Amino acid sequence: MKIATQQWPFVTHGTYIWRGHVEIAQLLFLAQSVKDEGGQLLALWGVDNRHVDAGFALHSVFLVAAGLCWVVTPLAAEYPHYPDLSALFPAADRQQRATYDLMGLVADGAVDTRKWLRHAAWPVDSFPLRRDFLAQPTAGNDDYPFIQVDGEGVHEIAVGPIHAGTIEPGHFRFSVIGERVLRLAERFGFAHKGVEKRFEGLSLEQGAKLAGRICGDSHTAYVMAYCMAVESATGTAVPDRARWLRALWLEMERVVNHLGDLGSLGNDAGLAFGFVQFWRLKEEWLRLSAALFGHRYLFDCIAPGGVARDLTHAGMLVDAALQLAQEASRLREVYDEHAGVQDRFINTGVVSARLAAHLGLTGLAGRASAQAWDARVQFPVPPYDVLEVKMATHQSGDVFARAAVRFDELAESLRLIRKIVHDMPRGSVLHTPPHDGATQREGLGWVEGWRGGVIMAVRIGVDGRLDRVHPHDPSWQNWPVLESGILGNIVADFPLINKSFNLAYSGVDI
């Protein structure tokens, strides 16, 4: 089943998106076609349609050479089931398990059917995202069957879910011989917040605020993807200046996260100087963001139909970007010439290009393992279609490569910021979307955040309020790859390897 791109029904914000219904019997054929063409499964979730027609639906989003393939598969109300996709796309495993926990959709033939999000927080036969779900207190056994590794000299080290630092909760179970890691098993869901349920019934403006708070370090990417989905669903034309401001803030968000990660990588490699310098630069950048736009992390700058703030001190931002580019360049020389840092970075936490392709490694970590996907380059939405973004990639797939991609992207983002400020058009910044309609409407937004691709799917009811919203973080694809990247390394290298990916707990605990 080859997707014929000339038949794709619509283009949203410059990105080609094919959306159509595919019956259960044809779903595997389509998935195999995507796999054969070198595509990826990006997201998978369930929808309860019983209040609007009948039954349930499985939604799948595939990435192919021509754009996104958004597939809706109708499922029966009595026994909603669909064929397992994890044999083709391993990244589907945890998403399928979460979809069962939340919606009760069954993946036929799946090897791994362990719970993912439930943690005994609701009864086994209850599904919170179903419309007839009634919240009730529950208590029960929360045993989780971790896969055991047996053998002489093998022992386990349990880390978390509560950690010594201020990071979010996640459990890591290491099977080791001596200090060498034989297997790592992860378990999340401790930060499950019921975000998808909270979206139901919100206004479009309220939804934007909630979308921006799903994952704090990716606020701009999430709210931008949400607004793109709303604007696609409502046919809202976004003013040109607003598009440029959105891109500006997306690059500013990329800068602040790369600064923090490069500092933390230096710290985990024993270079406290690098940590102090990069976090000094990060703090200065955050203060600049607050001075220019009213918030250190740019919260609530983007709104459905445009933006809520404007740029008034362009010179201040350009000067700061130039100065930061110079300082970051000097610090890169320090990292590259520091023997201790290079010894810790090189050949640590290797994810080969072949493994990355098989497991669907995406975003920054994927580009460090020769996976040349960046929505700003292959599928540029305005103004990226005229900015000529230079994609940063690497081949070695180790901590060094992930740090090198960060350095390259930091420099490129600072260049883009200067260009955006210089070329930004004048004009209005907001066209409010309509709040009513004769039928329900759906839209999809896709943004290349600093960590990778963020997807937001939105369905708006006839009353103009949100009926169903699904957020997707690239960490869904990348957390399982970390389990492979640690193999053969020593336990003491895990903090460094983990930070080199820097994946989100909030993004997969929605």
N, C-alpha and C positions, 0 to 999 in steps of 0.2 A: 504494500500500500504506500505508494510514493505521493507525498504532498505536492500538488500542482500549484506552484506559487502564483500563477496567473489567475487562479480562482480565489485567492485570499480575499476575504470580504472587506477588510478595512485596514486603514493605517492610522495609528494613534501617536501623536507627538513625534512623527517621523519614523516610528518603528512599525514594521510589518507584523501584524498579528493575525494568524488564521484561527478562527474560533468556529467550532462545529461540534455536532453530536456524533459520537462513535459508539455503536452498540457493543455490548460485552464481548460478543464473538469476534469483533474486529479489533478490539483494543490491543491485544498482544501482537497482531500483525502490524499495526501502526507503530507500536513501541519497537518491534524488531527492525522496521524500516528506518526509524530514527537512529537506532544503534548502528545499523549497517552503514549509514551515511556519516557516522562520526559525531552524531548529536548527543545531547544530554537530557536527562530528566531533571528539571529545575524544582518543581514543586508538585505536591499531591495533597488533596484535602477532600473532605466530604461536606455535603450540603443536604439539609433536611428540607425537602420541597413539599411536604405533605400539606402545608397550610396554603399552598398556591395551586397545586395540581394533585400529584400523587407520587408517592415513593421518595426515594433519595437519589442522589447523584454523586458520582466521583468526578472530581475535577483534576486534570493533570496538565502541567505546562512543560512542554519540551522545547529545548533550544536546538534549532537547525540552522543551516547555512543562510537561509533567507530571512530568518526572524524567529518569532515565538509561535508555537503551535499549542493553542489552548483547547483542550479536548474535554468535552462533557459527556460522561457515560451514564445514562439513566439506569437506576437500580430499583428493584422491587421493594415495596413497603414492608412485605412480610419477612423476607430474608435477604437483606441487601448484601450482595457479595460480588466480587470481581476477581479476575485472575491476578495472581502474584506477579509484580513487576520487578521484584528485587533480584531475581535470577539474571535479568538483563541489566538492570541499573541498581547496584548495591545501595545507592543512596536512598532508595525507596523503602528500605527495611524499617528504619525508625519512623519515617513518616506514615507508613502503613500501620504500625503499632499505635502511634499517637491517634491516627484516624479512627482506629477501633476503640481506643479508650474514650475518645470524646464523642464519637458519632455512632459507633456500633457497626461500622462497615467491615465486612470480613474479606480478607485477602486469601482466596482459595489457593492451597498448595504452598503457602509461606512456611519456610523452615523455622523461623523465629517468631513465635507468637507471644513472647513475654510482654507483660504490661510495660508501658513506657512513662506515662504521665500520672497514673492513678494514685499510687502511693497510699492506698486504702483511704483516700479522701472522700470517696463516694462508693456506694455499693457496686458489686461486680456487675450486676445486671442493669445498671443505670448509666446513661450517657449524657453528659452535661450540655452538649451542643444540640441535642434534640429539642424540639419545641415543647414537648410535653414533660421535660425534665423538672422535677420538684426537688429543690435543694433540701437535704436533710442530713443531720449529723450522723456520722458512722464511725465505727472503730473496728479494726480487724487486724489480721495478720498481714504484715507488710514484707514478708520474706521475699527476697529476689534471688532467683537461681543463677548466680554467677557461674560461668563455665570454669571448672576446676582444671588445673594443670598438675598432673601427678608425675612422680619420678624422684629418684634419690637426690637429695639436696635441694629440692624445690620448696620454696616457702612463699607465703603471701605477705604483702605490705598493703594495708588499707590506709588511704588518705582521704580525709573529708567524710561527710559533705561539708562540715564546718571547718574553715581554714583559719590559719593564724592571722592572715592579713584581712583586708577589707573587701576581698573579692567575693563574688556570689557563690552560693553553695553548689558543689558538684562532688560526686564520689568517684574515686579512682582506685581500682584494685589491681596491684602489680603482682604478677607471678615471676619470681626471680630465682636465679642460681647465683649465689654470691651477690654481686651488684649488677649483673647482666639481666636485662628485662627479657623474659620469654613471652610474656603476654600482658597486655593492658586491657582492662575492661572498664568502661565508663557507665555511669548511671546519673541521669539528670532528672529534671522534673520537680526538684525541691523548691524552685522559685515559681511554680505554676501560679498564674495570677488571674486566670479566667478572662483574658483580654478579649478574645473573640466573642464571648457571651456578652461582655460589657458593651460592645459596639451596637448590639441589637437595639433599635429604637432611637438611637442618637441622631441629632441633626447633623448635617454635613459639616458644619463648623465645629461642633463638639467632637465629631469623629476625627477631625484634623488634629485637635489637641491631644486626643488619646493616641493616635497613630505616632505622634512625635515623642511619646513617652513609653513606647514599647521597649526600646533599647537606647539608653541615654547617649552612648558614644556615637550612635548613628541617627540622631534626631532628624537631621536635615534629609538624609536619604529616605527614611521612613515616611516623613510627612510629604516629601516631594512625590514619592511613589503613590501614596494615598491620593493626593490631589490630582495627579495625572489620571488615576483610575476614575475619580469622580468626574473630571472634565471630559474624559472619553465617554463615560456613560451619559452625561447630560449634554454633550455637544458644545461645551463651553470653549470659546476661543480665548486663549491666554495672551495678554499684551506682550509685545516683543521685549520691552524693558524688563518685565517680570521674569521672563525666561532667562535673561542674562543674569539677573540678580540671583535666581535659583542656582544657576551654574556657579556663580561666585561663591555662594555659601556652601555648596557641595565641595568645592575645592578647598575652602577654608576649613571645613570639617576634616577633609583628608589630611591637611597640613597638621592640625593639632593632634590627631591620632598618631600619625607617623612620628612626630616629635616625641610624644610620650613613649611609644614602643621602642624607638631607637635608644632612648635613655635607659629604659628598663632592660633591654638586651645588653647594653654595656654593663649595667649593674650586675646582672646574672652571670656575666662573664668575668666579673672581678674588677671592672673598670669603673670605680665610683665617680671618677672625674666626668666620664661620659654621661652618667646618670644626672649628675648635678647640672651640667651644662645644657643638656637637652631639655630637662624639666624647667630650667630657668627660661629657656626660649619658649617652651609651651606656656608657661605662666604669662609671659609678656604677650603672647599671641591671644590668649584668653582675655586679658585685660583690654587689648585692642578691640576684640570682638564686642566686648561689653560697651566700650566707649563709642563705637561706631553704630551698633545695632541694638543695644539695650540688654544684651544677655551674653554671658560668657560662652555658652554653648549654642547660641543662636536660636533658642526656643521661640516658637510662635512667630517667626518671621515670614513663613510661607503659609498661605491660606488658599482654600479652594477658589480657583479663578485668577490667581495671581500671587501677590505678596502683600504683607501688612506693613513693611518698612521699606525705606529707600536709602540709597547711598548719597550722603551729603558731603563727606570729607574724603574725596577720592585720593588726593595727594598724600594724606596720612597713610592710607592703605598701601599705595604704591611704594612709598619710601620704606615702610616696614617690610614689605615683601622683598625688596632689593637687599636690605640689610640682613634679613634672615637667610636669604639664599647664600650670601657671602659667608656667614657664620657656619651654616650647615655644611658648606663645602670644606671649610677648614676642619671641622670636626670629623668629616668623612676621611680626611687624610690621617687624622689621629687613629681612627679605627683601623684603617687599612695598613697602617705601619706598626700597629701594636701587636707584638708577637703573641702575647697571651690571649688577646681577643681573637686573633685569627686561628689560634690553636683550638679554642673552644668552639668557634663558628664552623670551621671547615670540616666536612664529612660527619657532621653531627645532625641527627634527625633527618636522614636522607629519605626523600620520597621520589622515586624514579619517575621519569616521564611516562613510562608504560603503566606503572601502578596508578599514577595520578589520573591518567585517562580512563583506566578501568573503573576506578572508584568515583570518578566525577569530581575530583578536586577542582575548586573554582576560585575566582577572585584573585586576590593578591598571592595567596599561597599557591594557587594553580599556576599563575604566571611565572612563579619561581621554579616550577617544575615543567616548564616548556609548554604549558597550556595557554596558547595565545588567544584568550577570550577577554575582551573588554568592551562593554556595551558602548562606551564613549567613542570607540574606534569603529567597530563593525556595524553598530546600529545607533549612530549619533542622533540624539534629539537636539533641536535648536537650543542653544547656539553652538553645540559641539560639532555640528555639521560644517562650520566654517572656522573652527579653532585649530583643526589639524593636530589632535592629541597624539603624542608620541607614546606608544605603548611600551611599558617597561617589562622585559621578560628575562629569564635566566634559565640555564640548563641543568645545574647541579642539584637542585631540589633540597639543599641542606639549609641550616640556619644562616650560613653566609649568603646564600642566594636570596632568602627571604628578607634579610637585612639590606642587600644590594638593591632589590626591587623597591624597598621603602625609600632608600636614598634617592633613587632615580625618580620615583613618583613624587617625592617631596620637591625636588628641583623642578619637575614639570608642572606641578600644581602652582608653584610660585610664579612660574612663567605665565601660566594660564590666567592667574589672578591679575597680573599686570596687563595682559592683553584684553581681558574682559573689561576691566575698568577703562582702558583706553578706547575700546570700540563700542562700548555699551550705547545703544540708541536712547534717545529721549522719548518721553510719552507717558501714558497712563500705566498703572501697575496692577489694576484689579478690575476684572469683570466677574461679578458675582453669578454663580451658576443658578439656574432656575430651581425652585424647590418643589415643584409639583409636576405630575405627568400622568398621562392616561394609562400607562403600563409600567411595569417594573423595568428597570434598566440595569445593565451590567457594564463594568469597565475593568481594565487591567492596567496597572502602572508598573514599570520596570526601570530601576535606577542603579547605575554602577556606583555603589557606595564605596567607602574606603576599604571595607573588608571584602566586598564582592557584590554580586547582584542582589538587590532587595526587590521583592515582588509584593504588590498589594492588589488583591482582587476585591471588588466592591459590587454589591447588589443593592440598588435603591428601590424601595417600595413605591407603590402608587401614591402614598402620602408624603413622598419626598424625604423620608427618613431612612436611615440605614437598616437594611433587612439582614444582610450577611456580609461580613468582612473577614478576609483571611490574609494575615501577614506571613511572609516567608523570609527567613534570614539565611544567608549563605552558609552559616555555621551548621545547618542541617547536613549539608554535603561534607563539610570538612572535619567535623568532630570524629567520625569513624576513621578518617585517614590518619589522624593523630595517633590512634591506636597502632597503626602500622609503622608510623614514622619513629616511634620510640623503640621498636624491636631491635635488640642487639646493642643498644646503648645502655649506659649505666643509669641507675636511679637518680643519681645526683645531677644528671643532665636534663631531667624532665622539666624542671622550671624554665630552663633556657629554651628547650624545644617548644614547650607549651606557649611561652611568650612569643616565640617567633611566628606562631599561628595567630595568637591572641583572638580566640573565638569567643562568641557570646553565649552566656548561659541564658540570659533573658530572651534572646532570639529564638531559642528552642523550648522555652518553658512558658510559652504564651498561654 
